[in-house]
């Protein structure tokens, strides 16, 4: 019986490894009824899906508070040029408070099985970017979320700064303009590129896999695109339809 169980465990581990891991893009918000992207509710929905992770976007307010917001603006206010006390006057469209990174991570901590994929948005100067990196890492450490957190960024400076401050954190680059060899040479952990980049560079996924890099694609919402990437050996997808891809 024991042998049978361990055989089954190995088999299911192999099957798991063959599966692409699913990451919910800005949480799981395309629910019925839909909720707001990057809201705590969207993170909670992702937690209930039992997938690999949930992605969200980090920016810093003028007075140095880290918040969750995709766009440069929250309503008509530019996040980086506005104090938090003014930004929080405007609620999210689902009625939630404008979320801070701390509040978001506290919700993330409630489910240790869901990875928190922290995207740090590029800022206006490298100095500001480095400050955001420092503060983000501090909050992650204060909440003891080191083993649950991974990082992504379009800014090569942010990626390299994270590696400098805390080399054990996994960081993937988003911009799509560096080859797997270049990502390796920069000391980063992987590529997380728009799926069209892999269509233009059909050898990159296998090259990255053989270099031991993480391979991830955004934003894959189409089964046909998903199938092609899977055939090429992609390991992770970031998607607005995590429920559909999970059950595929
Ligand atoms: Mg993002």
Boltz pocket constraint, residues with backbone or C-beta under 6 A from the ligand:
constraints:
  - pocket:
      binder: B
      contacts: [[A, 26], [A, 55], [A, 56], [A, 57], [A, 119]]
      max_distance: 6.0
